[in-house]
Amino acid sequence: MPPLPVFTRLLRRLLGSERWQRLHVRAAGWAVVVVVVVMLAGSWLIVPVERSAPRANITSFPLALWWSVETASTVGYGDLYPVTFGGRVIATVLLFVGIALFSVVTAAVATWFVGDAARRAKRLTGDVESAERAARSEVADELRALHAHFERLERTVTAAKGEGRPGGGGASG
């Protein structure tokens, strides 16, 4: 089976899932799309701006693409860099878009972790409250049983005291 139909089927399943419907996941997905478009556009724009400049080292689309990946990811090895003002403007835009991408993806991951922890905490709180209600009910039942047992003991002791008196088996006279 060719990889493209598998990819499209996987993408369709991902985009149709409940997880995709969450805002932070969509924001991270769109941020990736935007950064890829900006990287491609920046690579396409910088070659004509830099190609004829003296000391230019971004002179072809493949080099520009590599430079855009370095710049957007904020790695910046220093092997490729713009030397013209226009190239530096493009680099600045690309750098800010890259930083924004990492910020959005980091926020999405943090939101996912916090949301997951909050859901687990809520579930745990419900379980604890349920167990507490059950324990209270058991304690109340046990307390009622002890109370009944003590009442029986009290009646037995009272009856035994009355039978043990001199002069007539408990009747006062």
FENFENBEL-V621998 format. One record per residue. RES is the residue in one small letter. SS is DSSP state (H for helix, E for strand, L for the rest). Layout:
# FENFENBEL-V621998
res->[RES/RES]
ss->[SS/SS]
This chain:
# FENFENBEL-V621998
res->[m/p/p/l/p/v/f/t/r/l/l/r/r/l/l/g/s/e/r/w/q/r/l/h/v/r/a/a/g/w/a/v/v/v/v/v/v/v/m/l/a/g/s/w/l/i/v/p/v/e/r/s/a/p/r/a/n/i/t/s/f/p/l/a/l/w/w/s/v/e/t/a/s/t/v/g/y/g/d/l/y/p/v/t/f/g/g/r/v/i/a/t/v/l/l/f/v/g/i/a/l/f/s/v/v/t/a/a/v/a/t/w/f/v/g/d/a/a/r/r/a/k/r/l/t/g/d/v/e/s/a/e/r/a/a/r/s/e/v/a/d/e/l/r/a/l/h/a/h/f/e/r/l/e/r/t/v/t/a/a/k/g/e/g/r/p/g/g/g/g/a/s/g]
ss->[L/L/H/H/H/H/H/H/H/H/H/H/H/H/H/H/L/H/H/H/H/L/H/H/H/H/H/H/H/H/H/H/H/H/H/H/H/H/H/H/H/H/H/H/H/H/H/H/H/H/H/L/L/L/L/L/L/L/L/L/H/H/H/H/H/H/H/H/H/H/H/H/L/L/L/L/L/L/L/L/L/L/L/L/H/H/H/H/H/H/H/H/H/H/H/H/H/H/H/H/H/H/H/H/H/H/H/H/H/H/H/H/H/H/H/H/H/H/H/H/H/H/H/H/H/H/H/H/H/H/H/H/H/H/H/H/H/H/H/H/H/H/H/H/H/H/H/H/H/H/H/H/H/H/H/H/H/H/H/H/H/H/H/L/L/L/L/L/L/L/L/L/L]
